[in-house]
């Protein structure tokens, strides 16, 4: 036997592995561009970066966040996801090896709502979007096919003739306060009569209908109602109380309205340039939820000096009106009649109607009648001290002091330049230019939130620019017709879509046509103009509070409990109240402006502001802008949010669709593409969106 001493050691044979051999590891899919920007990471096996397409990062998991909080807890999803494994016991059967588990057939796919996409799926092998959280409606069978519960009719749905009529009326009636209340505040501030108020209300209805049709056809094409925006109300009141308008006696309403028209047209033209030149696409990088939230909230907070101060002129009717709306909107919001939350949807018109009826009964029974006193005679002209004491109460509480309904014609045709040729003043126009930027910021938040309800994807940055451009055109039309304020997307759109669950633009278009028809009927505008001032003020308290809440709701996109976001929003809100208060009170002496009501004196800052340079126009612009709450909130928030370091997840950035990826989807094109193939002629313009 040969000795093995000194021989080289032989290599040991490798041990055989399991059979059959395990498949080679699959390469991990590369995330898409939007996932790289937002830092999205898949959490479960088989989930790719392109799965969620809601457009917002980070997204809550469907099981944790029901889409409709009013419906209660979500129903059990109809899915075949296997239950969690039971606890291991001594009698439990052993699990098969990993190789056999991999050969088992995959579980059945999740039950999906019926697809609206005509292409049958996403191109280039991209996986379909993760299903949205679904809620089971009352009375619906568990095995019935489900559809997203966040809306009943989506963007391109055609409900039918009767549902279009019903939902069109319902959509606009639920937003009645936002459309009609602005002229009821402005026209009396300009010294206009009840007939002037009726004419402006009819003009607002006409312009709102025309601009809404323009937006759903040539803007973002989302079902968003356009109308007189509260964003323009504060600067309009500042212009109305300018020093150059003091001491006017005759035709002061038309004189001030012509100056307002010129300023609004200048602001609208600036917004047109902002949208159609593509500058808005660049500006979107600075607009995030932390900026939108305090800016919109400051719009509602800026009118606190007007709200309850005006309600107090007839405290019993004002408080009754306020609590009626609160009862309908909060305590009775879950009660359904005919399958709809009637009290929540129609809280404003129901509260107004009941309070108005009670005030009519009290007026007819003589509760607000004082012997020898006439509510139509100004207090300064009354000889009797007794009448001077009670004339304000009579005028505020009685419902028969306005003669607009009796004197108004049956038909009225609002036309451009009906108040005369606009007067262009550069300092007033410059104020409106910056205000149009604030209105654009407000609209951006509405675009994004509403698109998550009704569309397949959020719009692209170009589509947002296109929508802002159309809003600029709408503001120019508002200036030509003379509504007194600019036109913008009404912030309550998102709340209305969430409550009514109606996202069809056909229904919104039908409602816009109805507004145009109603604007011609003069008695409609006169009826609205005859609403008592104290009821208007009580409704505005509710509307401005809702506006503030809708603005703060944008914070849900960011990281919950972020100290950075809390400090930024807190500073923006506090300074938006404190800095304008300094400007409004600087140099103001009691009884110095006795002709201006106390609730309008905060808008009279241009005559006594702290900024004094060698140029009167510069003083006017700076004192006026820095006295506006929303301007301070916007400046503070946009500077801090874009300079304080933070991650995208914490800031909750708006995520807009990428044009190259989105245009490959037929469903996206059907949602946002311009009608009549107009977009093909503007493919070279990125600001057109497609």
C-alpha positions in Angstrom: 0.0 0.0 0.0 1.5 3.2 -1.1 2.1 5.6 1.6 0.4 8.9 1.5 3.1 10.7 3.4 4.1 13.9 1.6 1.2 13.7 -0.9 -0.8 16.9 -1.6 -4.2 17.1 0.2 -7.1 16.3 -2.1 -10.0 18.9 -2.3 -13.1 17.9 -0.4 -16.2 17.5 -2.6 -19.0 20.0 -2.0 -22.1 18.7 -0.4 -25.1 18.4 -2.7 -27.8 21.0 -2.2 -31.6 20.6 -2.0 -33.5 19.2 -4.9 -35.0 20.7 -7.0 -32.5 23.6 -6.9 -33.9 27.0 -5.8 -34.6 29.4 -8.6 -32.0 32.2 -9.0 -32.9 35.5 -7.3 -34.9 37.9 -9.4 -33.5 41.4 -9.9 -35.4 44.0 -8.0 -37.5 46.4 -10.1 -36.1 49.9 -10.3 -38.4 52.5 -8.9 -40.0 55.1 -11.2 -39.1 58.8 -11.2 -41.8 59.9 -8.8 -40.8 57.2 -6.3 -37.3 58.4 -6.4 -38.4 62.0 -5.7 -40.8 61.0 -2.8 -38.6 58.4 -1.2 -41.4 55.7 -1.5 -40.4 52.2 -0.4 -42.5 49.1 -0.8 -43.6 47.5 2.4 -45.0 44.1 1.3 -43.8 41.4 -1.1 -44.6 42.1 -4.7 -45.3 45.8 -4.2 -43.5 48.0 -6.6 -42.8 51.7 -6.6 -45.4 52.3 -9.4 -48.3 50.7 -7.5 -49.7 53.7 -5.7 -50.7 56.4 -8.1 -52.8 58.7 -6.0 -50.2 61.4 -6.4 -49.4 62.1 -2.7 -46.6 60.8 -0.6 -46.7 59.2 1.9 -50.0 57.4 1.3 -51.9 55.7 4.2 -52.5 52.1 3.9 -56.1 51.3 2.8 -56.9 49.4 5.9 -56.0 52.2 8.2 -57.7 55.2 6.6 -61.3 54.9 5.4 -62.2 57.2 2.6 -65.5 58.4 4.0 -65.3 59.1 7.8 -69.0 60.0 7.9 -70.0 56.4 7.0 -68.3 54.9 10.0 -65.8 52.0 10.1 -65.1 50.3 6.7 -66.7 47.1 5.7 -64.7 43.9 5.3 -63.0 44.0 1.9 -64.0 41.2 -0.5 -60.5 39.7 -0.9 -58.9 36.4 -0.9 -55.9 37.4 1.2 -55.1 34.4 3.5 -55.7 34.9 7.2 -52.7 35.2 9.5 -51.2 31.8 10.6 -52.5 30.3 13.8 -50.3 29.8 16.8 -48.0 26.8 16.6 -49.2 23.8 18.6 -48.0 20.3 19.2 -50.7 18.9 16.9 -50.0 21.4 14.1 -49.0 20.0 10.8 -45.4 20.7 9.7 -45.1 23.4 7.0 -43.8 22.3 3.6 -40.3 23.3 2.6 -39.7 26.6 0.9 -39.2 25.0 -2.5 -42.7 23.4 -2.4 -44.3 26.6 -1.1 -42.9 28.5 -4.1 -44.6 26.0 -6.5 -48.0 26.5 -4.9 -50.5 28.6 -6.9 -50.7 32.3 -5.9 -53.8 33.4 -4.0 -56.7 34.9 -5.9 -56.4 38.6 -6.7 -58.2 41.3 -4.7 -61.8 42.1 -5.7 -61.6 45.3 -7.7 -64.1 48.0 -8.6 -65.2 48.1 -12.2 -62.5 49.6 -14.3 -63.1 52.9 -16.1 -60.0 52.5 -18.2 -60.6 51.6 -21.8 -57.0 50.4 -22.4 -57.4 47.4 -20.1 -54.3 48.1 -18.1 -51.2 50.2 -17.8 -48.6 50.2 -20.6 -45.0 49.0 -20.6 -45.8 46.3 -18.1 -46.4 48.5 -15.2 -48.5 46.9 -12.4 -51.9 48.3 -11.8 -52.6 50.8 -9.1 -53.3 49.7 -5.6 -57.0 49.5 -5.0 -58.5 52.5 -3.1 -60.1 52.0 0.3 -63.6 50.9 -0.2 -66.6 51.2 2.0 -69.8 49.2 1.8 -72.9 51.3 1.5 -75.9 50.6 3.7 -78.2 48.0 2.3 -75.6 46.7 -0.1 -74.9 43.0 -0.3 -71.5 41.8 0.6 -70.9 39.8 -2.6 -72.1 42.7 -4.8 -69.4 44.2 -7.0 -67.8 47.1 -5.2 -66.7 50.5 -6.6 -64.8 53.3 -4.8 -66.9 54.8 -2.1 -65.3 58.2 -2.2 -67.6 59.3 -5.1 -70.6 57.9 -6.7 -70.1 59.5 -10.0 -66.5 60.1 -11.2 -65.1 62.6 -13.6 -66.2 61.2 -16.9 -69.3 59.4 -15.7 -72.6 60.2 -17.4 -75.3 59.7 -14.7 -78.3 60.2 -16.9 -80.6 63.2 -17.5 -82.4 63.1 -14.2 -79.4 62.5 -12.0 -77.5 65.2 -13.8 -80.3 67.7 -13.1 -80.6 66.6 -9.5 -76.9 66.5 -8.7 -76.3 69.7 -10.6 -78.8 71.6 -8.4 -77.5 69.9 -5.3 -73.9 70.8 -6.0 -74.6 74.5 -6.4 -77.1 74.8 -3.6 -74.6 73.3 -1.2 -72.2 76.0 -2.2 -74.8 78.8 -2.2 -73.1 80.8 0.5 -69.8 80.9 -1.2 -71.3 82.3 -4.4 -73.8 84.9 -3.3 -72.5 86.3 0.0 -69.5 88.3 -1.2 -71.6 91.0 -3.1 -73.9 91.3 0.0 -70.9 92.5 1.9 -69.2 94.6 -0.7 -72.0 96.6 -2.3 -73.2 98.2 1.0 -69.6 99.0 1.8 -69.4 101.0 -1.5 -72.6 102.9 -0.6 -74.7 101.0 -3.1 -78.5 100.6 -2.8 -80.5 97.5 -2.6 -81.1 97.6 -6.4 -77.3 97.9 -6.9 -76.9 94.8 -4.8 -79.4 92.9 -6.8 -77.7 93.9 -10.1 -74.3 92.7 -8.7 -75.7 89.4 -7.5 -77.2 88.8 -11.0 -73.8 89.6 -12.5 -72.0 87.3 -10.1 -74.4 84.4 -11.1 -73.7 85.0 -14.8 -69.9 85.3 -14.5 -69.8 82.3 -12.2 -71.7 80.2 -14.7 -69.5 81.3 -17.7 -66.2 80.9 -15.9 -67.2 77.4 -14.6 -67.9 76.3 -18.1 -64.6 77.7 -19.2 -62.7 75.8 -16.5 -64.3 72.4 -17.1 -63.7 72.7 -20.8 -60.4 74.5 -21.1 -58.9 74.6 -17.6 -58.0 71.6 -15.5 -61.3 70.0 -16.6 -61.9 69.0 -13.0 -65.5 69.5 -11.6 -64.6 72.8 -9.8 -67.0 75.7 -9.5 -65.6 79.1 -10.2 -66.9 82.2 -8.5 -66.2 85.2 -6.4 -63.4 84.2 -4.1 -63.0 85.3 -0.5 -59.3 85.8 -1.3 -60.2 88.9 -3.2 -62.6 90.3 -0.6 -60.1 91.7 1.9 -58.1 93.6 -0.7 -61.3 94.8 -2.4 -62.4 96.2 1.0 -59.0 97.9 1.4 -59.4 99.6 -2.0 -63.0 100.6 -1.2 -61.8 102.3 2.0 -58.9 104.1 0.2 -58.4 107.8 1.2 -59.2 109.1 -2.3 -62.8 107.8 -1.9 -63.5 109.7 1.3 -66.1 112.5 1.0 -67.8 111.1 -2.1 -71.5 112.0 -2.1 -73.1 111.2 -5.5 -72.5 108.0 -7.5 -69.9 106.8 -5.1 -70.8 103.1 -5.8 -70.2 103.4 -9.6 -67.1 105.5 -9.0 -65.5 102.9 -6.7 -66.7 100.0 -8.8 -64.8 101.4 -11.9 -61.6 101.6 -9.9 -62.1 98.0 -8.7 -62.8 96.8 -12.2 -59.5 98.3 -13.4 -57.5 96.7 -10.5 -59.2 93.3 -11.1 -58.4 93.4 -14.8 -54.7 94.1 -14.1 -54.6 91.3 -11.6 -56.3 88.9 -14.0 -53.9 89.7 -16.8 -51.0 89.0 -14.5 -52.5 85.6 -13.6 -52.9 84.9 -17.3 -49.2 85.5 -17.8 -48.4 83.4 -14.7 -50.3 80.4 -16.2 -49.8 80.5 -19.9 -46.1 81.4 -19.9 -45.4 78.3 -17.8 -44.1 80.3 -14.8 -46.7 78.5 -12.6 -45.0 75.2 -13.4 -41.8 76.6 -11.8 -43.7 78.3 -9.0 -45.3 74.9 -8.0 -41.9 73.8 -6.6 -42.5 76.4 -3.8 -46.1 75.5 -3.1 -46.6 72.7 -0.7 -49.2 71.7 1.9 -47.3 73.6 4.6 -47.6 76.7 2.5 -51.2 76.3 1.4 -52.5 75.4 4.8 -51.8 78.7 6.7 -52.4 80.8 3.6 -55.9 79.5 3.1 -56.6 79.5 6.9 -55.6 83.1 7.1 -58.2 84.0 4.5 -60.9 82.9 6.8 -59.3 84.4 9.9 -58.9 87.8 8.4 -62.6 88.7 8.7 -63.0 88.1 12.4 -63.6 91.9 13.0 -66.6 91.8 10.7 -68.2 88.5 11.7 -69.8 88.7 15.2 -69.6 92.5 15.3 -72.3 92.5 12.6 -74.2 89.6 14.2 -74.5 91.6 17.4 -76.7 94.3 15.7 -79.6 91.8 16.1 -78.1 89.2 18.5 -81.1 86.9 18.7 -81.6 86.4 15.0 -77.8 86.2 14.3 -77.2 83.6 17.0 -80.2 81.6 15.9 -79.0 81.6 12.3 -75.5 80.6 13.4 -76.7 77.7 15.6 -79.2 76.4 13.0 -76.3 75.9 10.5 -74.2 74.3 13.2 -77.0 71.9 14.2 -77.6 70.9 10.5 -73.9 70.6 9.6 -72.7 68.8 12.8 -75.4 67.2 15.0 -77.7 66.1 12.1 -75.0 65.3 9.6 -75.4 61.5 9.6 -79.2 61.5 9.2 -80.1 60.3 5.7 -83.3 61.1 3.8 -83.9 59.3 0.5 -80.3 58.0 0.8 -78.7 61.4 1.1 -77.4 63.4 4.0 -79.8 66.2 3.4 -79.0 68.2 6.5 -75.2 68.2 5.9 -75.5 69.0 2.2 -78.1 71.8 2.5 -77.0 73.1 5.9 -76.7 76.7 4.7 -80.0 77.1 2.7 -82.0 75.2 5.4 -80.6 77.3 8.2 -81.2 80.5 6.2 -84.8 79.5 5.3 -85.8 78.6 8.8 -84.3 81.7 10.4 -85.7 83.9 7.7 -89.2 82.5 8.3 -88.9 83.1 12.1 -87.8 86.6 11.5 -90.7 87.2 9.2 -93.2 86.0 11.8 -91.6 88.3 14.4 -91.7 91.2 12.1 -95.3 90.7 11.1 -96.3 90.3 14.8 -94.8 93.7 15.6 -92.0 92.6 17.8 -89.5 94.9 16.0 -92.0 97.8 15.6 -91.5 101.0 17.6 -94.1 103.7 17.7 -93.2 106.7 15.5 -90.0 105.2 14.2 -89.2 104.3 10.6 -86.3 101.9 9.8 -85.8 103.5 6.4 -84.9 106.9 7.9 -81.2 107.1 8.9 -80.4 107.4 12.6 -78.7 110.8 12.1 -81.9 112.3 10.6 -84.2 111.2 13.5 -85.2 113.9 15.9 -86.4 111.6 18.5 -83.7 110.1 20.8 -85.9 107.0 21.3 -85.9 106.3 17.5 -82.2 107.0 17.2 -81.7 104.3 19.8 -83.8 101.6 18.1 -83.5 102.4 14.4 -80.4 100.2 14.0 -82.2 97.3 15.7 -85.2 97.7 13.5 -83.1 97.8 10.3 -81.1 94.7 11.3 -83.9 92.5 12.6 -86.8 93.3 10.3 -87.2 91.5 7.0 -89.2 94.2 5.2 -86.6 97.0 5.1 -85.3 96.1 1.7 -87.4 97.0 -1.3 -85.2 95.3 -3.8 -87.7 92.4 -4.6 -90.5 94.8 -5.1 -88.6 97.3 -7.3 -86.5 94.9 -9.3 -87.5 94.1 -12.9 -88.4 90.5 -13.9 -85.6 90.3 -16.4 -82.1 91.8 -16.2 -79.3 91.3 -18.7 -75.9 91.9 -17.2 -73.4 93.1 -19.8 -69.8 94.1 -19.8 -68.9 97.7 -18.7 -72.4 98.1 -17.3 -70.9 100.4 -14.5 -68.9 102.5 -16.9 -65.3 102.4 -18.3 -62.8 100.9 -15.8 -60.3 103.2 -14.2 -56.8 101.8 -14.1 -54.7 102.8 -11.1 -51.2 101.2 -11.0 -51.0 101.0 -7.2 -54.4 99.3 -6.9 -53.5 97.0 -9.8 -50.2 96.0 -8.1 -52.1 95.0 -5.0 -54.3 92.8 -7.0 -51.4 91.2 -8.8 -50.0 89.8 -5.6 -53.5 88.8 -4.5 -53.9 86.8 -7.7 -50.8 84.8 -6.7 -52.5 84.0 -3.3 -55.6 83.0 -5.2 -53.5 80.7 -7.4 -52.0 79.1 -4.3 -55.5 78.5 -3.0 -56.5 76.9 -6.3 -53.5 74.6 -6.4 -54.6 73.0 -3.1 -58.1 72.5 -4.5 -56.8 71.0 -7.8 -54.8 68.4 -6.0 -57.4 67.4 -3.4 -60.2 67.2 -5.9 -58.2 65.1 -8.4 -57.7 62.5 -5.7 -61.4 62.1 -5.5 -62.6 62.0 -9.1 -59.6 61.4 -11.5 -57.3 58.6 -12.2 -54.2 60.7 -11.4 -53.4 64.1 -10.2 -52.8 66.6 -13.1 -49.4 67.4 -14.5 -47.7 70.7 -13.7 -48.6 71.9 -17.2 -52.3 71.2 -16.6 -52.1 73.2 -13.3 -50.6 76.1 -15.3 -53.4 75.8 -17.8 -56.0 76.0 -15.1 -54.4 79.1 -13.5 -54.3 80.7 -17.0 -58.0 80.1 -17.4 -58.6 81.5 -13.9 -56.8 84.6 -15.0 -59.1 84.9 -18.0 -62.1 84.4 -15.7 -60.8 87.2 -13.4 -60.5 89.5 -16.5 -64.1 88.7 -17.4 -65.2 89.4 -13.8 -63.5 92.8 -14.1 -65.2 93.6 -17.4 -68.7 92.7 -16.1 -68.1 94.3 -12.7 -68.5 91.7 -10.0 -66.3 93.7 -7.5 -63.9 90.8 -6.9 -61.8 88.4 -9.0 -62.9 84.9 -10.0 -61.1 81.8 -8.7 -61.8 78.2 -7.7 -64.0 78.2 -4.7 -62.3 76.4 -1.8 -65.5 74.7 -0.7 -65.4 72.6 -3.9 -63.4 69.8 -2.1 -65.8 69.7 0.8 -68.8 69.6 -1.5 -67.4 66.8 -3.6 -66.6 64.8 -0.4 -70.1 65.3 1.0 -72.3 64.9 -2.2 -70.0 62.2 -3.7 -70.6 63.8 -7.1 -67.6 64.3 -9.3 -69.1 64.3 -12.7 -68.2 67.4 -14.7 -71.4 67.0 -16.7 -73.5 67.7 -13.6 -71.3 70.7 -12.8 -71.6 72.0 -16.3 -75.4 71.7 -16.1 -75.4 73.7 -12.9 -73.3 76.4 -14.6 -75.9 76.7 -17.3 -78.7 77.0 -14.7 -76.7 79.9 -13.1 -76.5 81.7 -16.4 -80.3 81.3 -16.8 -81.0 82.5 -13.3 -78.8 85.6 -13.8 -81.3 86.8 -16.4 -84.2 86.6 -14.0 -84.0 89.8 -12.1 -86.2 88.7 -9.2 -83.7 86.0 -8.3 -80.9 88.5 -7.7 -83.4 90.8 -5.8 -84.5 87.9 -3.6 -80.9 87.2 -2.6 -80.2 90.9 -2.1 -83.1 91.1 0.4 -81.5 88.7 2.9 -81.1 90.7 6.1 -77.5 91.8 6.9 -77.4 90.0 10.3 -78.2 86.7 8.7 -75.5 87.3 6.0 -73.0 87.9 8.8 -74.0 84.8 10.7 -73.6 82.6 7.5 -70.3 84.2 6.8 -69.1 83.3 10.3 -69.7 79.7 9.4 -68.3 79.9 5.9 -65.1 81.6 7.1 -64.7 79.0 9.8 -65.1 76.3 7.3 -62.6 78.0 5.0 -60.1 78.1 7.8 -60.6 74.4 8.5 -60.3 73.4 4.9 -57.0 75.2 4.8 -55.6 73.4 7.8 -56.8 70.1 6.5 -53.9 70.2 4.0 -51.6 69.3 6.8 -52.8 65.7 6.6 -50.4 65.2 3.7 -47.3 65.9 5.9 -45.8 63.9 8.7 -48.1 63.7 11.7 -46.7 65.4 14.7 -43.7 67.0 12.9 -42.4 69.8 15.1 -40.9 71.5 12.0 -44.3 71.7 10.3 -46.1 72.7 13.5 -43.7 75.6 14.1 -43.8 76.8 10.5 -47.7 76.8 10.5 -47.9 78.3 14.0 -45.6 81.1 13.1 -47.4 81.8 9.9 -50.8 82.0 11.5 -49.7 84.0 14.5 -47.8 86.6 12.5 -50.7 86.7 10.0 -52.8 88.1 12.8 -50.2 90.1 14.7 -48.4 92.0 11.9 -51.5 93.2 10.1 -52.9 94.2 13.5 -49.8 96.5 14.0 -50.3 98.1 10.6 -54.1 98.5 11.1 -53.7 100.2 14.5 -50.7 102.3 13.8 -51.5 106.0 14.0 -55.3 105.3 14.3 -57.0 107.7 16.7 -60.5 107.2 18.0 -63.2 109.1 16.1 -60.6 110.1 13.4 -62.5 108.1 10.8 -66.0 108.2 12.2 -67.5 107.8 8.7 -66.0 104.3 8.4 -67.8 101.6 10.4 -65.7 99.9 13.1 -65.7 96.6 11.3 -64.3 98.2 8.2 -61.5 100.2 9.9 -58.9 97.4 9.6 -59.1 97.9 5.8 -58.5 101.7 6.1 -54.8 101.2 6.7 -53.6 103.0 3.6 -54.3 106.3 5.1 -52.4 105.8 8.4 -49.9 102.9 7.9 -46.4 103.0 9.4 -44.5 103.0 6.1 -43.7 106.5 4.9 -41.5 106.9 1.9 -41.1 109.7 -0.6 -43.6 108.1 -2.9 -47.3 108.0 -2.0 -48.0 105.0 -4.3 -45.3 102.9 -2.7 -46.7 103.8 0.7 -50.2 102.7 -0.4 -49.0 99.4 -1.8 -46.8 98.3 1.1 -49.2 99.5 3.8 -52.1 97.7 2.1 -50.3 94.4 1.4 -48.7 94.1 4.8 -52.1 94.7 6.4 -53.6 91.6 4.7 -53.5 88.5 6.8 -53.2 86.1 3.9 -50.2 87.9 2.5 -48.2 87.7 5.7 -49.1 84.0 6.2 -48.0 83.2 2.6 -44.7 85.1 2.9 -43.8 83.5 6.2 -44.8 80.0 5.2 -43.2 80.0 1.8 -39.9 81.3 3.1 -39.7 78.9 6.1 -40.9 75.8 4.3 -38.4 76.2 1.5 -35.4 77.2 3.6 -35.7 75.0 6.7 -34.1 71.6 5.9 -36.5 68.6 5.9 -37.2 65.5 3.9 -40.0 65.1 1.4 -41.8 62.6 3.6 -42.0 65.1 6.5 -43.1 68.0 4.3 -45.7 65.9 2.5 -45.0 67.5 -0.9 -47.6 67.6 -3.6 -46.8 65.0 -6.2 -48.0 65.9 -9.7 -48.1 63.4 -12.6 -45.2 63.3 -15.0 -46.3 64.3 -18.5 -44.3 61.6 -20.4 -45.7 58.8 -18.2 -49.2 60.1 -17.8 -49.9 60.8 -21.5 -49.3 57.1 -22.3 -52.5 56.2 -20.3 -55.7 56.6 -22.2 -57.7 57.1 -19.0 -55.5 60.1 -18.1 -55.9 61.6 -21.5 -59.6 61.3 -21.3 -59.7 63.0 -18.0 -57.5 66.0 -18.8 -57.2 66.3 -22.6 -58.7 69.5 -24.1 -61.9 69.0 -26.1 -62.3 69.2 -29.8 -58.7 68.0 -30.2 -57.5 71.5 -29.4 -54.5 70.2 -27.5 -52.9 68.8 -30.6 -52.2 72.3 -31.8 -50.4 73.2 -28.6 -48.3 70.1 -28.0 -45.2 72.3 -28.2 -46.5 74.3 -25.2 -45.8 72.6 -21.9 -48.1 75.0 -20.1 -51.0 73.4 -21.9 -50.3 70.2 -19.9 -50.5 67.6 -22.7 
